[in-house]
Amino acid sequence: MSGRKFTFFSDNGSKCSKLDRFLVNSDFFNSWPAASCRVLPRLWSDHNPIVLVCRSRNFSPRPLRFFNSWISKSGFDDVVTKAISEFDLIDVNPDITLIRKLSFIRDRLRAWKDDLNRKEGEELEAAKNELETLEAILDHRDFTEEEEWMFYENKSIICNAEETQALDLRQKSRIRWAKEGDENSKFFHAMINIRKASNTIHGFEVNGVWTSKPSLMKKEVFRFFRDKFVEEAVSRPHMMCSHIKKISASTAASLEARFSKEEIKVAVFDCGKDRAPGPEGFNFRFSPIFGIFLLRISITFGCLLCFEEVK
């Protein structure tokens, strides 16, 4: 609920309550996961009118997120390997080179995935139509050998598509399931919708005015965090505290030392393979397949290795 914390106020303002609500079922959030309740100003009544907002706002294209089901798709290895070999832009700073390299791979994966979705969608639709036609034949006669083979082939295509969707749902929900074969899609849909509802920003007040326009919201968020990193003090006083206890020089050096390869390896391998996707969209399962460990190490630990190790 946005706009107000309460929907009912007594005449003297001594009692406030959240009485007015919308009653929906669980299937409602499958269609509108980002729905919100907006409280409007009241005039004569002691209840505020409420409005159910189901409009989805466009906050620009969503970043790419890597799904583990892509690994088993035909052509995935070739796309990534070709993108790595074709990238030849080298910057002075290895971290800049890494970011551009990941961006190059991400663009190639996005184009490959769009084409794959189109082909799989056409194949799935054709399989459903052909399966419906074959089922209609059973009303009059038995299948021939060729029709029986076509029937099971189309069933296999539909089952594979459903298994891929179940894998993606489990990964989107970001929860640990009891077993790998769990296909409780409704439960995972509910968990995904809960995450979407809790992470969605429906709007906020800017200078006392409620704002829900995405461009204005992004501008205000950028201004807020930009001001957090502005140095307000022009000059800071220098403190002379000669009697304060200090750590030894060796201990101070160990705190500023670079992470060892052993420490990095232990930290990376202890992470879940499909957990914690980074800003670049790749998770830990993608990294070891193609030897790009630094894509998460540099972001997680802020440390940089030499570019020869990145390659």
VEXDREN-2710 file (C-alpha; in Angstrom, 1 decimal):
% VEXDREN-2710
k/r/px/py/pz
1/MET/0.0/0.0/0.0
2/SER/1.3/3.4/-0.9
3/GLY/0.2/7.0/-0.3
4/ARG/-0.8/6.5/3.4
5/LYS/-0.1/4.1/6.2
6/PHE/-3.8/4.0/7.3
7/THR/-7.1/4.1/5.6
8/PHE/-9.4/5.0/8.5
9/PHE/-9.1/8.0/10.8
10/SER/-11.5/8.8/13.7
11/ASP/-13.1/12.3/13.9
12/ASN/-10.6/13.6/16.4
13/GLY/-7.7/11.7/14.9
14/SER/-7.0/9.6/18.0
15/LYS/-7.5/6.3/16.2
16/CYS/-6.0/5.1/13.0
17/SER/-6.4/1.8/11.3
18/LYS/-5.8/-0.1/8.1
19/LEU/-9.4/-1.3/7.5
20/ASP/-9.9/-1.0/3.7
21/ARG/-8.3/-3.7/1.6
22/PHE/-8.7/-5.6/-1.7
23/LEU/-9.4/-9.3/-1.6
24/VAL/-7.7/-11.3/-4.3
25/ASN/-6.7/-14.9/-4.9
26/SER/-3.3/-16.3/-5.5
27/ASP/-3.8/-16.5/-9.2
28/PHE/-4.2/-12.7/-9.3
29/PHE/-0.5/-12.2/-8.7
30/ASN/0.4/-14.6/-11.5
31/SER/-1.0/-12.0/-13.9
32/TRP/-0.1/-8.8/-12.0
33/PRO/2.8/-9.5/-9.6
34/ALA/3.6/-5.8/-9.2
35/ALA/0.0/-4.7/-8.3
36/SER/-0.3/-2.2/-5.5
37/CYS/-2.9/-0.5/-3.5
38/ARG/-2.9/3.3/-3.7
39/VAL/-4.6/5.4/-0.9
40/LEU/-6.2/8.6/-2.1
41/PRO/-6.9/11.7/0.0
42/ARG/-10.2/11.8/1.8
43/LEU/-12.6/14.7/2.1
44/TRP/-15.8/14.1/4.0
45/SER/-15.6/10.4/4.9
46/ASP/-13.6/9.0/7.8
47/HIS/-12.3/6.4/5.2
48/ASN/-9.7/7.0/2.5
49/PRO/-10.7/5.7/-0.9
50/ILE/-8.3/3.1/-2.3
51/VAL/-7.4/2.2/-5.9
52/LEU/-6.0/-1.1/-7.1
53/VAL/-3.2/-0.3/-9.6
54/CYS/-2.2/-3.1/-11.9
55/ARG/-0.3/-1.0/-14.5
56/SER/3.2/-2.2/-15.2
57/ARG/5.8/0.6/-15.5
58/ASN/8.7/0.5/-18.0
59/PHE/12.0/1.2/-16.2
60/SER/14.1/0.5/-19.4
61/PRO/15.2/-2.9/-20.6
62/ARG/15.9/-5.5/-18.0
63/PRO/19.5/-6.7/-17.6
64/LEU/20.4/-10.1/-18.8
65/ARG/20.3/-12.9/-16.2
66/PHE/22.0/-16.2/-16.9
67/PHE/20.0/-19.4/-16.4
68/ASN/21.5/-22.8/-15.8
69/SER/19.1/-24.4/-18.3
70/TRP/21.0/-22.6/-21.1
71/ILE/24.0/-24.8/-20.6
72/SER/22.2/-27.8/-21.9
73/LYS/20.9/-26.0/-25.0
74/SER/22.4/-26.7/-28.4
75/GLY/24.9/-24.0/-29.5
76/PHE/25.5/-22.5/-26.1
77/ASP/29.1/-23.6/-25.9
78/ASP/29.8/-22.4/-29.4
79/VAL/28.4/-19.0/-28.8
80/VAL/30.4/-18.3/-25.6
81/THR/33.6/-19.8/-27.0
82/LYS/33.3/-17.8/-30.2
83/ALA/32.6/-14.6/-28.3
84/ILE/35.6/-15.1/-26.1
85/SER/37.9/-15.7/-29.0
86/GLU/36.6/-12.8/-31.1
87/PHE/37.0/-10.2/-28.3
88/ASP/40.3/-8.4/-28.9
89/LEU/39.9/-5.0/-27.2
90/ILE/42.5/-4.6/-24.5
91/ASP/42.5/-1.7/-22.1
92/VAL/45.3/-0.5/-19.9
93/ASN/43.3/-1.4/-16.8
94/PRO/42.5/-5.1/-16.6
95/ASP/39.2/-4.5/-14.8
96/ILE/37.9/-2.3/-17.6
97/THR/38.9/-5.0/-20.1
98/LEU/37.1/-7.6/-18.0
99/ILE/33.9/-5.5/-17.9
100/ARG/33.9/-4.9/-21.7
101/LYS/34.7/-8.6/-22.3
102/LEU/31.7/-9.6/-20.2
103/SER/29.5/-7.1/-21.9
104/PHE/30.6/-8.5/-25.3
105/ILE/29.7/-12.0/-24.2
106/ARG/26.4/-10.8/-22.7
107/ASP/25.4/-9.2/-26.0
108/ARG/26.2/-12.4/-28.0
109/LEU/24.2/-14.5/-25.5
110/ARG/21.3/-12.1/-25.6
111/ALA/21.1/-12.4/-29.4
112/TRP/21.5/-16.2/-29.2
113/LYS/18.8/-16.5/-26.6
114/ASP/16.3/-14.3/-28.5
115/ASP/16.8/-16.4/-31.6
116/LEU/16.5/-19.6/-29.5
117/ASN/13.3/-18.5/-27.9
118/ARG/11.8/-17.7/-31.2
119/LYS/12.7/-21.1/-32.6
120/GLU/11.6/-23.0/-29.5
121/GLY/8.3/-21.1/-29.4
122/GLU/7.5/-22.0/-33.0
123/GLU/8.5/-25.6/-32.4
124/LEU/6.4/-25.8/-29.2
125/GLU/3.4/-24.3/-30.9
126/ALA/3.7/-26.7/-33.9
127/ALA/4.0/-29.6/-31.5
128/LYS/0.9/-28.6/-29.6
129/ASN/-1.1/-28.2/-32.8
130/GLU/0.1/-31.5/-34.2
131/LEU/-0.6/-33.3/-30.9
132/GLU/-4.1/-31.9/-30.9
133/THR/-4.6/-33.2/-34.5
134/LEU/-3.3/-36.6/-33.6
135/GLU/-5.5/-36.9/-30.5
136/ALA/-8.5/-36.1/-32.8
137/ILE/-7.6/-39.1/-35.0
138/LEU/-7.9/-41.4/-32.0
139/ASP/-11.6/-40.7/-31.9
140/HIS/-12.0/-42.6/-35.1
141/ARG/-9.1/-45.1/-35.4
142/ASP/-5.8/-46.3/-34.0
143/PHE/-2.5/-44.7/-34.8
144/THR/-0.3/-46.0/-37.5
145/GLU/3.3/-46.7/-36.7
146/GLU/4.4/-43.3/-38.1
147/GLU/1.6/-41.4/-36.3
148/GLU/2.5/-43.1/-33.0
149/TRP/6.1/-42.0/-33.4
150/MET/5.0/-38.5/-34.2
151/PHE/2.7/-38.6/-31.1
152/TYR/5.6/-39.5/-28.7
153/GLU/8.0/-37.1/-30.4
154/ASN/5.6/-34.1/-29.9
155/LYS/5.0/-35.2/-26.3
156/SER/8.7/-35.2/-25.7
157/ILE/9.1/-31.7/-27.1
158/ILE/6.4/-30.4/-24.8
159/CYS/7.9/-32.2/-21.7
160/ASN/11.3/-30.8/-22.4
161/ALA/9.9/-27.3/-22.6
162/GLU/8.1/-27.8/-19.3
163/GLU/11.2/-29.1/-17.6
164/THR/13.2/-26.1/-18.8
165/GLN/10.5/-23.8/-17.5
166/ALA/10.5/-25.6/-14.1
167/LEU/14.3/-25.2/-13.9
168/ASP/14.1/-21.5/-14.6
169/LEU/11.3/-21.1/-12.0
170/ARG/13.4/-22.7/-9.3
171/GLN/16.3/-20.5/-10.1
172/LYS/14.1/-17.3/-10.2
173/SER/12.6/-18.1/-6.8
174/ARG/16.1/-18.2/-5.3
175/ILE/15.2/-20.9/-2.7
176/ARG/16.6/-24.3/-2.0
177/TRP/14.2/-27.1/-2.8
178/ALA/14.1/-30.5/-1.2
179/LYS/15.2/-32.4/-4.3
180/GLU/16.3/-31.8/-7.8
181/GLY/13.2/-33.4/-9.3
182/ASP/10.7/-31.1/-7.5
183/GLU/8.3/-29.7/-10.0
184/ASN/6.0/-27.7/-7.8
185/SER/5.7/-24.9/-10.3
186/LYS/2.8/-23.2/-8.4
187/PHE/4.9/-22.8/-5.3
188/PHE/7.8/-21.4/-7.2
189/HIS/5.5/-19.0/-9.1
190/ALA/4.2/-17.8/-5.7
191/MET/7.8/-17.2/-4.4
192/ILE/8.7/-15.3/-7.5
193/ASN/5.6/-13.1/-7.3
194/ILE/6.4/-12.4/-3.6
195/ARG/9.9/-11.3/-4.5
196/LYS/8.6/-9.1/-7.4
197/ALA/6.0/-7.5/-5.1
198/SER/8.6/-6.8/-2.3
199/ASN/11.2/-5.4/-4.7
200/THR/8.9/-3.2/-6.8
201/ILE/9.0/0.5/-6.1
202/HIS/5.6/1.9/-7.0
203/GLY/6.5/5.5/-6.3
204/PHE/7.7/8.0/-3.7
205/GLU/7.4/11.6/-2.7
206/VAL/9.7/14.2/-4.4
207/ASN/9.5/17.5/-2.6
208/GLY/6.1/16.6/-1.2
209/VAL/4.6/15.4/-4.5
210/TRP/3.9/11.8/-5.2
211/THR/5.9/10.6/-8.2
212/SER/5.3/7.3/-10.1
213/LYS/6.8/8.2/-13.5
214/PRO/9.8/5.9/-14.1
215/SER/12.0/8.6/-15.6
216/LEU/11.5/11.0/-12.6
217/MET/11.9/8.1/-10.1
218/LYS/15.3/7.1/-11.6
219/LYS/16.4/10.7/-11.7
220/GLU/15.5/11.1/-8.0
221/VAL/17.3/7.8/-7.0
222/PHE/20.4/8.9/-8.9
223/ARG/20.4/12.3/-7.1
224/PHE/19.9/10.7/-3.7
225/PHE/22.9/8.3/-4.0
226/ARG/25.0/11.0/-5.7
227/ASP/24.6/13.3/-2.8
228/LYS/25.6/10.5/-0.4
229/PHE/29.1/10.4/-2.0
230/VAL/29.6/14.2/-2.0
231/GLU/32.2/15.4/0.5
232/GLU/30.6/18.2/2.5
233/ALA/33.6/19.1/4.6
234/VAL/36.1/21.2/2.6
235/SER/38.9/20.6/5.1
236/ARG/39.1/18.2/8.0
237/PRO/41.0/18.9/11.2
238/HIS/44.2/16.9/11.8
239/MET/44.0/15.0/15.1
240/MET/47.2/14.8/17.2
241/CYS/46.7/11.7/19.4
242/SER/50.1/10.3/20.2
243/HIS/48.9/8.2/23.1
244/ILE/46.3/6.1/21.2
245/LYS/47.1/2.4/21.0
246/LYS/48.1/1.2/17.6
247/ILE/48.4/-2.1/16.0
248/SER/51.8/-3.4/14.9
249/ALA/53.2/-2.6/11.5
250/SER/53.0/-6.3/10.5
251/THR/49.4/-6.5/11.4
252/ALA/48.6/-3.3/9.6
253/ALA/50.4/-4.6/6.5
254/SER/48.4/-7.9/6.6
255/LEU/45.1/-5.9/6.7
256/GLU/46.1/-4.2/3.4
257/ALA/47.6/-7.2/1.8
258/ARG/46.2/-8.6/-1.5
259/PHE/44.0/-11.6/-1.3
260/SER/45.8/-14.9/-1.9
261/LYS/44.7/-17.2/-4.7
262/GLU/43.9/-19.8/-2.0
263/GLU/41.6/-17.4/-0.2
264/ILE/39.8/-16.5/-3.4
265/LYS/39.4/-20.1/-4.5
266/VAL/37.9/-21.1/-1.2
267/ALA/35.5/-18.2/-1.2
268/VAL/34.4/-18.8/-4.7
269/PHE/34.0/-22.6/-4.5
270/ASP/31.9/-22.2/-1.3
271/CYS/29.2/-20.3/-3.1
272/GLY/26.2/-22.0/-4.6
273/LYS/26.4/-22.6/-8.3
274/ASP/23.1/-20.9/-9.1
275/ARG/23.1/-18.3/-6.3
276/ALA/24.0/-14.6/-6.2
277/PRO/24.0/-13.4/-9.8
278/GLY/26.2/-10.4/-10.1
279/PRO/25.5/-7.1/-11.9
280/GLU/26.8/-8.7/-15.1
281/GLY/24.1/-11.3/-14.9
282/PHE/26.3/-14.4/-14.7
283/ASN/26.2/-16.8/-11.7
284/PHE/28.9/-19.1/-10.4
285/ARG/27.9/-22.0/-12.6
286/PHE/28.8/-20.1/-15.7
287/SER/32.3/-19.0/-14.4
288/PRO/34.2/-22.3/-14.1
289/ILE/32.8/-23.7/-17.4
290/PHE/34.8/-21.2/-19.4
291/GLY/37.5/-20.3/-16.8
292/ILE/36.3/-16.7/-16.2
293/PHE/36.7/-16.8/-12.4
294/LEU/37.6/-13.2/-12.2
295/LEU/34.2/-12.0/-13.4
296/ARG/32.9/-12.6/-9.9
297/ILE/36.1/-12.3/-7.9
298/SER/36.8/-8.8/-8.9
299/ILE/33.3/-7.7/-8.1
300/THR/33.1/-9.7/-4.8
301/PHE/36.5/-8.9/-3.4
302/GLY/37.5/-5.8/-5.2
303/CYS/40.9/-7.4/-6.1
304/LEU/42.5/-7.6/-9.5
305/LEU/44.8/-10.1/-11.0
306/CYS/47.0/-9.6/-14.0
307/PHE/45.4/-9.7/-17.4
308/GLU/47.2/-12.8/-18.4
309/GLU/45.3/-14.7/-15.8
310/VAL/42.0/-13.2/-17.0
311/LYS/42.7/-14.5/-20.5
END
